[in-house]
Amino acid sequence: MRGKNRANARNIVIGIAILSASIAIYFLWKERVFDNFTPNGIESFLSRFGNLAPLVYIVLLAVAIVISQIPNVPLAIAAGMLFGTFWGGLYSLVGGMLGAMACFAIARSLGITFLRKIFGQVPCFSERCKDNHLALLIFLSRLIPFFSFDLVSYCAGLTNIKVKTFFVATFFGLIPMTFLFTHMGRLLMVHSYVPLLLNGVILIVFLIAPLLIRKFNLFGLNEYITFQ
Protein backbone atom coordinates (compact mmCIF):
# COMPACT_ATOMS: atom_id res chain seq x y z
CA MET A 1 0.00 0.00 0.00
CA ARG A 2 2.82 2.38 0.90
CA GLY A 3 4.55 1.70 -2.42
CA LYS A 4 1.33 2.41 -4.28
CA ASN A 5 0.86 5.69 -2.44
CA ARG A 6 4.41 6.74 -3.30
CA ALA A 7 3.84 5.87 -6.95
CA ASN A 8 0.64 7.91 -6.97
CA ALA A 9 2.44 10.84 -5.35
CA ARG A 10 5.20 10.71 -7.98
CA ASN A 11 2.61 10.59 -10.76
CA ILE A 12 0.90 13.65 -9.29
CA VAL A 13 4.22 15.52 -9.16
CA ILE A 14 4.96 14.58 -12.77
CA GLY A 15 1.49 15.63 -13.87
CA ILE A 16 1.79 18.98 -12.13
CA ALA A 17 5.28 19.53 -13.57
CA ILE A 18 4.17 18.77 -17.14
CA LEU A 19 1.01 20.87 -16.84
CA SER A 20 2.89 23.80 -15.27
CA ALA A 21 5.60 23.60 -17.91
CA SER A 22 3.07 23.57 -20.74
CA ILE A 23 1.13 26.54 -19.36
CA ALA A 24 4.29 28.49 -18.63
CA ILE A 25 5.77 27.92 -22.10
CA TYR A 26 2.54 28.95 -23.80
CA PHE A 27 2.25 32.07 -21.65
CA LEU A 28 5.90 33.05 -22.14
CA TRP A 29 5.64 32.48 -25.88
CA LYS A 30 2.42 34.53 -26.06
CA GLU A 31 4.01 37.37 -24.09
CA ARG A 32 7.12 37.17 -26.31
CA VAL A 33 9.39 36.89 -23.27
CA PHE A 34 11.89 34.76 -25.18
CA ASP A 35 12.44 37.65 -27.61
CA ASN A 36 14.36 39.41 -24.83
CA PHE A 37 15.34 36.66 -22.38
CA THR A 38 17.88 38.76 -20.53
CA PRO A 39 17.96 39.82 -16.85
CA ASN A 40 16.55 43.24 -17.80
CA GLY A 41 13.86 41.75 -20.00
CA ILE A 42 12.85 39.20 -17.37
CA GLU A 43 12.84 41.83 -14.60
CA SER A 44 10.58 44.03 -16.73
CA PHE A 45 8.26 41.09 -17.39
CA LEU A 46 8.01 40.05 -13.73
CA SER A 47 7.44 43.59 -12.46
CA ARG A 48 4.12 43.65 -14.30
CA PHE A 49 2.65 41.14 -11.84
CA GLY A 50 2.93 43.30 -8.74
CA ASN A 51 2.45 41.32 -5.54
CA LEU A 52 2.21 38.09 -7.54
CA ALA A 53 5.66 38.56 -9.06
CA PRO A 54 7.42 36.27 -6.50
CA LEU A 55 4.98 33.44 -7.24
CA VAL A 56 5.31 33.90 -11.00
CA TYR A 57 9.09 33.89 -10.66
CA ILE A 58 9.17 30.72 -8.55
CA VAL A 59 7.00 28.85 -11.06
CA LEU A 60 9.02 30.19 -13.99
CA LEU A 61 12.32 29.10 -12.43
CA ALA A 62 10.98 25.63 -11.58
CA VAL A 63 9.77 25.20 -15.16
CA ALA A 64 13.13 26.42 -16.53
CA ILE A 65 14.85 23.67 -14.53
CA VAL A 66 12.46 20.94 -15.69
CA ILE A 67 12.92 22.10 -19.29
CA SER A 68 16.69 22.24 -19.53
CA GLN A 69 16.75 24.32 -22.71
CA ILE A 70 15.57 27.39 -20.78
CA PRO A 71 18.59 29.03 -19.06
CA ASN A 72 18.03 29.82 -15.39
CA VAL A 73 21.02 32.09 -14.71
CA PRO A 74 19.30 35.17 -16.27
CA LEU A 75 16.30 34.38 -14.06
CA ALA A 76 18.37 34.40 -10.86
CA ILE A 77 20.05 37.68 -11.80
CA ALA A 78 16.66 39.20 -12.64
CA ALA A 79 15.37 38.07 -9.23
CA GLY A 80 18.19 39.99 -7.57
CA MET A 81 17.35 43.06 -9.63
CA LEU A 82 13.65 42.96 -8.75
CA PHE A 83 13.52 41.49 -5.25
CA GLY A 84 17.00 42.18 -3.84
CA THR A 85 19.70 39.77 -2.74
CA PHE A 86 17.92 38.13 0.20
CA TRP A 87 14.38 37.79 -1.10
CA GLY A 88 15.54 37.08 -4.64
CA GLY A 89 17.82 34.37 -3.26
CA LEU A 90 15.04 32.93 -1.12
CA TYR A 91 12.58 32.81 -4.02
CA SER A 92 15.30 31.27 -6.17
CA LEU A 93 15.93 28.57 -3.58
CA VAL A 94 12.23 27.70 -3.48
CA GLY A 95 11.94 27.60 -7.27
CA GLY A 96 15.21 25.70 -7.61
CA MET A 97 14.16 23.08 -5.09
CA LEU A 98 10.75 22.65 -6.71
CA GLY A 99 12.38 22.19 -10.12
CA ALA A 100 14.99 19.78 -8.75
CA MET A 101 12.41 17.64 -6.97
CA ALA A 102 10.23 17.56 -10.09
CA CYS A 103 13.20 16.39 -12.23
CA PHE A 104 14.05 13.79 -9.61
CA ALA A 105 10.48 12.44 -9.53
CA ILE A 106 10.19 12.36 -13.33
CA ALA A 107 13.43 10.40 -13.72
CA ARG A 108 12.60 7.98 -10.93
CA SER A 109 9.22 7.23 -12.47
CA LEU A 110 10.07 7.19 -16.20
CA GLY A 111 13.66 5.89 -16.15
CA ILE A 112 16.77 6.27 -18.27
CA THR A 113 15.08 5.47 -21.58
CA PHE A 114 12.99 8.62 -21.24
CA LEU A 115 16.07 10.74 -20.45
CA ARG A 116 17.99 9.36 -23.45
CA LYS A 117 15.19 10.48 -25.75
CA ILE A 118 15.65 14.04 -24.45
CA PHE A 119 19.39 14.35 -23.81
CA GLY A 120 21.00 11.50 -25.76
CA GLN A 121 23.81 10.18 -23.58
CA VAL A 122 23.25 11.07 -19.94
CA PRO A 123 25.67 11.10 -16.98
CA CYS A 124 24.80 8.33 -14.54
CA PHE A 125 26.06 7.79 -11.03
CA SER A 126 27.92 4.51 -10.55
CA GLU A 127 26.04 1.70 -8.83
CA ARG A 128 28.98 1.51 -6.40
CA CYS A 129 28.00 4.86 -4.93
CA LYS A 130 26.42 4.66 -1.52
CA ASP A 131 24.06 7.34 -0.24
CA ASN A 132 26.88 9.31 1.36
CA HIS A 133 28.91 9.30 -1.90
CA LEU A 134 25.87 10.36 -3.90
CA ALA A 135 25.05 13.10 -1.41
CA LEU A 136 28.59 14.48 -1.66
CA LEU A 137 28.60 14.38 -5.46
CA ILE A 138 25.20 16.06 -5.65
CA PHE A 139 26.30 18.72 -3.16
CA LEU A 140 29.49 19.40 -5.12
CA SER A 141 27.59 19.53 -8.42
CA ARG A 142 25.38 22.28 -6.98
CA LEU A 143 28.27 24.14 -5.40
CA ILE A 144 30.53 23.77 -8.45
CA PRO A 145 28.29 22.94 -11.43
CA PHE A 146 30.43 20.47 -13.41
CA PHE A 147 27.14 19.23 -14.90
CA SER A 148 24.00 21.23 -15.50
CA PHE A 149 21.60 21.57 -12.58
CA ASP A 150 18.73 19.78 -14.25
CA LEU A 151 20.86 16.88 -15.53
CA VAL A 152 22.13 16.15 -12.02
CA SER A 153 18.56 16.19 -10.70
CA TYR A 154 17.33 13.84 -13.41
CA CYS A 155 20.27 11.47 -13.01
CA ALA A 156 19.96 11.36 -9.23
CA GLY A 157 16.42 10.11 -9.78
CA LEU A 158 17.86 7.07 -11.56
CA THR A 159 19.66 5.98 -8.38
CA ASN A 160 18.36 4.55 -5.12
CA ILE A 161 19.29 7.64 -3.15
CA LYS A 162 16.73 8.60 -0.52
CA VAL A 163 14.56 11.59 -1.34
CA LYS A 164 15.52 13.27 1.95
CA THR A 165 19.24 12.87 1.20
CA PHE A 166 18.82 14.32 -2.29
CA PHE A 167 16.81 17.23 -0.89
CA VAL A 168 19.38 18.12 1.78
CA ALA A 169 22.39 17.83 -0.56
CA THR A 170 20.69 19.94 -3.21
CA PHE A 171 19.49 22.59 -0.77
CA PHE A 172 22.83 23.27 0.91
CA GLY A 173 24.78 23.02 -2.34
CA LEU A 174 22.43 25.45 -4.06
CA ILE A 175 22.72 28.28 -1.52
CA PRO A 176 26.12 29.83 -2.47
CA MET A 177 25.62 30.11 -6.23
CA THR A 178 21.99 31.21 -5.84
CA PHE A 179 22.83 34.16 -3.63
CA LEU A 180 25.86 35.00 -5.76
CA PHE A 181 23.65 35.43 -8.82
CA THR A 182 20.94 37.39 -7.01
CA HIS A 183 23.59 39.62 -5.42
CA MET A 184 24.99 40.34 -8.89
CA GLY A 185 21.49 41.32 -9.98
CA ARG A 186 21.14 43.67 -7.04
CA LEU A 187 24.51 45.27 -7.76
CA LEU A 188 23.45 45.87 -11.36
CA MET A 189 20.40 47.78 -10.13
CA VAL A 190 22.39 50.08 -7.82
CA HIS A 191 25.25 50.45 -10.34
CA SER A 192 27.84 49.26 -7.83
CA TYR A 193 30.47 48.22 -10.34
CA VAL A 194 33.49 47.43 -8.15
CA PRO A 195 31.65 44.79 -6.05
CA LEU A 196 30.05 43.58 -9.27
CA LEU A 197 33.50 43.08 -10.79
CA LEU A 198 34.59 41.08 -7.73
CA ASN A 199 31.46 38.95 -8.00
CA GLY A 200 32.24 38.42 -11.67
CA VAL A 201 35.73 37.15 -10.79
CA ILE A 202 34.22 34.73 -8.27
CA LEU A 203 31.75 33.57 -10.89
CA ILE A 204 34.53 32.97 -13.43
CA VAL A 205 36.37 30.84 -10.86
CA PHE A 206 33.21 28.80 -10.33
CA LEU A 207 32.84 28.34 -14.08
CA ILE A 208 36.47 27.31 -14.63
CA ALA A 209 36.53 24.92 -11.66
CA PRO A 210 34.13 22.40 -13.28
CA LEU A 211 36.42 22.14 -16.33
CA LEU A 212 39.42 21.41 -14.11
CA ILE A 213 37.46 18.91 -12.04
CA ARG A 214 36.44 16.93 -15.11
CA LYS A 215 39.81 17.19 -16.90
CA PHE A 216 41.97 16.13 -13.95
CA ASN A 217 39.43 13.78 -12.38
CA LEU A 218 39.40 15.66 -9.08
CA PHE A 219 37.38 13.98 -6.32
CA GLY A 220 37.65 10.77 -8.39
CA LEU A 221 34.75 12.01 -10.46
CA ASN A 222 35.30 9.65 -13.39
CA GLU A 223 35.01 6.67 -11.06
CA TYR A 224 31.54 7.65 -9.94
CA ILE A 225 29.95 9.25 -12.99
CA THR A 226 29.75 7.63 -16.43
CA PHE A 227 27.85 8.47 -19.61
CA GLN A 228 25.32 5.93 -20.87
The 8 nearest C-alpha neighbors of each residue, nearest first, counted from 0:
[[1, 3, 2, 4, 5, 6, 7, 8],
 [0, 2, 4, 3, 5, 6, 7, 8],
 [3, 1, 5, 0, 4, 6, 7, 8],
 [2, 4, 6, 0, 1, 5, 7, 8],
 [3, 5, 7, 1, 6, 2, 8, 0],
 [6, 4, 8, 2, 7, 3, 9, 1],
 [5, 7, 3, 9, 8, 4, 10, 2],
 [6, 8, 10, 4, 5, 9, 3, 11],
 [7, 9, 5, 11, 6, 10, 4, 12],
 [10, 8, 12, 6, 11, 7, 104, 13],
 [11, 9, 7, 13, 8, 12, 14, 6],
 [10, 12, 14, 8, 9, 13, 15, 7],
 [13, 11, 9, 15, 10, 14, 16, 8],
 [14, 12, 16, 10, 11, 15, 105, 17],
 [13, 15, 11, 17, 16, 12, 10, 18],
 [14, 16, 18, 12, 13, 17, 19, 11],
 [17, 15, 13, 19, 14, 18, 20, 12],
 [18, 16, 20, 14, 19, 15, 13, 21],
 [17, 19, 15, 21, 20, 16, 14, 22],
 [20, 18, 16, 22, 21, 17, 15, 23],
 [19, 21, 17, 23, 62, 18, 22, 16],
 [22, 20, 18, 24, 19, 23, 17, 25],
 [23, 21, 19, 25, 20, 24, 26, 18],
 [22, 24, 26, 20, 25, 21, 19, 27],
 [25, 23, 27, 21, 26, 22, 28, 20],
 [26, 24, 28, 22, 23, 27, 29, 21],
 [25, 27, 29, 23, 28, 24, 22, 30],
 [28, 26, 30, 24, 32, 29, 25, 23],
 [27, 29, 31, 25, 26, 30, 24, 32],
 [30, 28, 26, 31, 27, 25, 32, 24],
 [29, 31, 27, 28, 32, 26, 33, 25],
 [32, 30, 28, 29, 33, 34, 27, 35],
 [33, 31, 27, 34, 30, 35, 36, 28],
 [32, 34, 36, 35, 31, 28, 27, 30],
 [35, 33, 32, 31, 36, 28, 40, 37],
 [34, 36, 33, 40, 37, 32, 41, 31],
 [37, 35, 33, 40, 32, 34, 41, 38],
 [36, 38, 40, 39, 35, 73, 41, 74],
 [39, 37, 77, 73, 41, 40, 76, 42],
 [40, 38, 42, 37, 41, 43, 77, 36],
 [39, 41, 37, 43, 35, 42, 38, 36],
 [40, 42, 44, 38, 43, 39, 37, 77],
 [43, 41, 77, 39, 45, 44, 40, 38],
 [42, 44, 40, 46, 41, 45, 39, 47],
 [43, 45, 41, 42, 46, 47, 40, 32],
 [46, 44, 42, 47, 52, 43, 48, 41],
 [45, 47, 43, 48, 44, 49, 42, 52],
 [48, 46, 45, 49, 44, 43, 52, 42],
 [49, 47, 52, 51, 46, 45, 50, 55],
 [48, 50, 51, 52, 47, 46, 45, 53],
 [49, 51, 52, 48, 53, 54, 46, 47],
 [50, 52, 48, 49, 54, 53, 55, 56],
 [51, 53, 48, 55, 45, 54, 49, 50],
 [54, 52, 56, 55, 51, 57, 90, 50],
 [55, 53, 57, 56, 51, 52, 58, 90],
 [56, 54, 52, 58, 53, 57, 59, 51],
 [55, 57, 59, 53, 54, 58, 52, 60],
 [58, 56, 94, 54, 60, 59, 55, 90],
 [59, 57, 61, 55, 56, 60, 62, 54],
 [58, 60, 56, 62, 57, 61, 55, 63],
 [59, 61, 63, 57, 94, 62, 58, 56],
 [62, 60, 98, 94, 58, 64, 63, 59],
 [61, 63, 65, 59, 20, 64, 60, 66],
 [64, 62, 60, 69, 66, 61, 65, 71],
 [65, 63, 61, 98, 62, 66, 149, 67],
 [66, 64, 62, 63, 98, 102, 67, 61],
 [67, 65, 63, 64, 68, 62, 69, 20],
 [66, 68, 69, 64, 65, 149, 63, 70],
 [67, 69, 66, 70, 63, 64, 65, 71],
 [68, 70, 63, 67, 66, 71, 64, 62],
 [71, 69, 72, 68, 63, 73, 67, 74],
 [70, 72, 74, 73, 63, 69, 75, 60],
 [71, 73, 75, 74, 70, 76, 180, 38],
 [74, 72, 38, 76, 75, 71, 37, 77],
 [73, 75, 77, 71, 72, 76, 78, 38],
 [76, 74, 78, 72, 77, 181, 73, 180],
 [77, 75, 184, 181, 79, 73, 180, 78],
 [76, 78, 38, 80, 74, 42, 79, 75],
 [79, 77, 87, 75, 81, 76, 80, 82],
 [80, 78, 181, 184, 83, 185, 87, 84],
 [79, 81, 184, 185, 77, 78, 188, 83],
 [82, 80, 78, 79, 83, 42, 77, 46],
 [81, 83, 87, 79, 78, 86, 80, 84],
 [84, 82, 79, 87, 185, 85, 86, 80],
 [83, 85, 182, 181, 79, 87, 88, 86],
 [86, 84, 88, 87, 83, 89, 178, 82],
 [87, 85, 89, 88, 82, 83, 84, 90],
 [86, 88, 78, 82, 79, 90, 84, 83],
 [89, 87, 91, 178, 85, 86, 90, 181],
 [88, 90, 86, 92, 91, 87, 85, 93],
 [91, 89, 93, 87, 92, 88, 57, 86],
 [90, 92, 88, 94, 89, 93, 95, 87],
 [91, 93, 95, 89, 90, 94, 96, 88],
 [92, 94, 90, 96, 91, 95, 97, 89],
 [95, 93, 57, 61, 91, 97, 60, 96],
 [96, 94, 92, 98, 93, 97, 91, 61],
 [95, 97, 99, 93, 98, 94, 92, 100],
 [96, 98, 94, 100, 95, 99, 61, 101],
 [97, 99, 61, 101, 95, 64, 96, 100],
 [100, 98, 96, 102, 101, 152, 97, 95],
 [99, 101, 103, 97, 102, 98, 96, 104],
 [100, 102, 98, 104, 103, 99, 97, 105],
 [103, 101, 153, 105, 99, 100, 104, 152],
 [102, 104, 156, 100, 153, 152, 106, 101],
 [103, 105, 107, 101, 102, 106, 9, 100],
 [106, 104, 102, 108, 107, 103, 13, 109],
 [107, 105, 156, 110, 153, 109, 103, 108],
 [108, 106, 156, 104, 157, 105, 110, 109],
 [107, 109, 105, 106, 110, 104, 9, 10],
 [110, 108, 106, 107, 105, 113, 111, 112],
 [111, 109, 106, 112, 107, 113, 108, 157],
 [110, 112, 114, 113, 115, 157, 106, 109],
 [113, 111, 115, 114, 110, 116, 109, 117],
 [112, 114, 116, 111, 115, 110, 109, 117],
 [115, 113, 111, 117, 116, 112, 118, 110],
 [116, 114, 119, 118, 112, 117, 113, 120],
 [115, 117, 113, 114, 119, 118, 112, 111],
 [118, 116, 114, 115, 119, 113, 112, 120],
 [119, 117, 115, 114, 116, 120, 121, 150],
 [120, 118, 115, 116, 117, 121, 114, 227],
 [121, 119, 227, 115, 226, 118, 122, 114],
 [120, 122, 226, 227, 123, 119, 118, 115],
 [123, 121, 226, 225, 224, 227, 154, 124],
 [124, 122, 225, 224, 154, 226, 121, 125],
 [123, 125, 224, 223, 126, 225, 122, 128],
 [126, 124, 223, 127, 128, 224, 123, 225],
 [125, 127, 128, 124, 158, 129, 223, 123],
 [128, 126, 125, 129, 223, 124, 132, 222],
 [129, 127, 126, 132, 125, 133, 130, 223],
 [128, 130, 132, 131, 133, 127, 126, 160],
 [129, 131, 133, 132, 160, 134, 128, 161],
 [130, 132, 134, 133, 129, 135, 128, 164],
 [133, 131, 135, 129, 134, 128, 130, 136],
 [134, 132, 130, 136, 135, 131, 128, 137],
 [133, 135, 131, 137, 132, 168, 136, 130],
 [136, 134, 138, 132, 133, 137, 139, 131],
 [137, 135, 133, 139, 138, 134, 140, 132],
 [136, 138, 140, 134, 139, 135, 133, 168],
 [137, 139, 172, 168, 135, 141, 136, 140],
 [140, 138, 142, 136, 141, 137, 143, 135],
 [139, 141, 144, 137, 143, 138, 142, 145],
 [142, 140, 172, 173, 138, 139, 144, 143],
 [141, 143, 172, 139, 140, 173, 144, 138],
 [142, 144, 140, 141, 139, 145, 205, 209],
 [145, 143, 140, 146, 141, 209, 142, 147],
 [144, 146, 209, 140, 143, 147, 210, 213],
 [147, 145, 144, 148, 140, 151, 150, 209],
 [146, 148, 150, 149, 144, 151, 145, 140],
 [149, 147, 151, 150, 146, 152, 141, 144],
 [148, 150, 152, 151, 64, 147, 153, 67],
 [151, 149, 153, 147, 152, 148, 154, 146],
 [152, 150, 154, 149, 148, 153, 155, 147],
 [153, 151, 149, 103, 155, 150, 99, 154],
 [152, 154, 102, 103, 150, 106, 156, 151],
 [155, 153, 151, 156, 157, 152, 123, 150],
 [156, 154, 152, 157, 158, 153, 151, 103],
 [155, 157, 103, 107, 106, 154, 153, 158],
 [156, 158, 154, 155, 107, 106, 110, 111],
 [159, 157, 156, 155, 160, 124, 154, 126],
 [160, 158, 161, 157, 156, 130, 155, 129],
 [159, 161, 158, 130, 162, 165, 164, 155],
 [162, 160, 164, 163, 165, 159, 130, 166],
 [161, 163, 165, 164, 166, 160, 100, 103],
 [162, 164, 166, 161, 165, 167, 160, 168],
 [165, 163, 161, 167, 166, 162, 168, 134],
 [166, 164, 162, 168, 163, 167, 169, 161],
 [165, 167, 163, 169, 164, 168, 170, 162],
 [166, 168, 170, 164, 169, 165, 163, 171],
 [169, 167, 138, 165, 134, 170, 166, 171],
 [170, 168, 172, 166, 167, 171, 138, 173],
 [169, 171, 167, 173, 172, 168, 166, 174],
 [170, 172, 173, 174, 168, 169, 167, 138],
 [173, 171, 138, 141, 142, 169, 170, 174],
 [172, 174, 141, 170, 171, 169, 175, 177],
 [173, 175, 177, 171, 172, 176, 178, 170],
 [176, 174, 177, 178, 173, 179, 142, 172],
 [177, 175, 179, 178, 174, 173, 180, 142],
 [178, 176, 174, 179, 180, 175, 88, 173],
 [177, 179, 88, 181, 180, 175, 176, 182],
 [180, 178, 176, 182, 177, 181, 175, 183],
 [181, 179, 183, 76, 182, 178, 177, 75],
 [180, 182, 79, 76, 184, 84, 178, 183],
 [181, 183, 84, 185, 179, 184, 180, 178],
 [184, 182, 180, 186, 181, 185, 195, 179],
 [185, 183, 79, 76, 80, 181, 187, 182],
 [184, 186, 80, 79, 182, 188, 187, 183],
 [187, 185, 183, 191, 189, 188, 184, 190],
 [186, 188, 190, 184, 185, 189, 183, 191],
 [187, 189, 185, 186, 190, 80, 184, 191],
 [188, 190, 186, 191, 187, 185, 192, 80],
 [191, 189, 187, 188, 192, 186, 195, 185],
 [192, 190, 186, 189, 193, 194, 195, 187],
 [191, 193, 195, 194, 190, 196, 186, 187],
 [192, 194, 196, 195, 191, 197, 198, 190],
 [195, 193, 197, 196, 192, 191, 198, 186],
 [194, 196, 192, 198, 193, 197, 186, 183],
 [195, 197, 199, 193, 194, 198, 192, 200],
 [198, 196, 194, 200, 199, 195, 201, 193],
 [199, 197, 195, 201, 196, 200, 202, 194],
 [198, 200, 196, 202, 197, 201, 195, 203],
 [201, 199, 203, 197, 202, 198, 196, 204],
 [202, 200, 198, 204, 199, 203, 205, 197],
 [201, 203, 199, 205, 200, 204, 198, 206],
 [202, 204, 206, 200, 205, 201, 207, 199],
 [205, 203, 201, 207, 202, 206, 208, 200],
 [204, 206, 202, 208, 203, 207, 143, 201],
 [205, 207, 203, 204, 208, 209, 202, 210],
 [206, 208, 204, 210, 205, 209, 203, 211],
 [207, 209, 211, 205, 210, 206, 204, 212],
 [210, 208, 145, 212, 211, 207, 206, 144],
 [211, 209, 213, 208, 207, 212, 214, 145],
 [212, 210, 214, 208, 209, 213, 215, 207],
 [213, 211, 217, 209, 210, 216, 215, 214],
 [212, 214, 216, 210, 211, 215, 209, 217],
 [215, 213, 211, 212, 216, 210, 217, 209],
 [216, 214, 217, 212, 213, 211, 210, 219],
 [217, 215, 213, 219, 220, 212, 214, 221],
 [216, 218, 212, 219, 215, 220, 213, 211],
 [217, 219, 220, 216, 212, 221, 136, 222],
 [220, 218, 217, 216, 222, 221, 223, 215],
 [219, 221, 218, 216, 222, 223, 217, 224],
 [222, 220, 224, 223, 219, 216, 225, 213],
 [223, 221, 220, 219, 224, 125, 225, 216],
 [222, 224, 125, 220, 221, 124, 225, 128],
 [223, 225, 124, 221, 123, 125, 222, 220],
 [226, 224, 123, 122, 227, 124, 221, 223],
 [227, 225, 122, 121, 123, 120, 224, 124],
 [226, 120, 121, 122, 225, 123, 115, 119]]
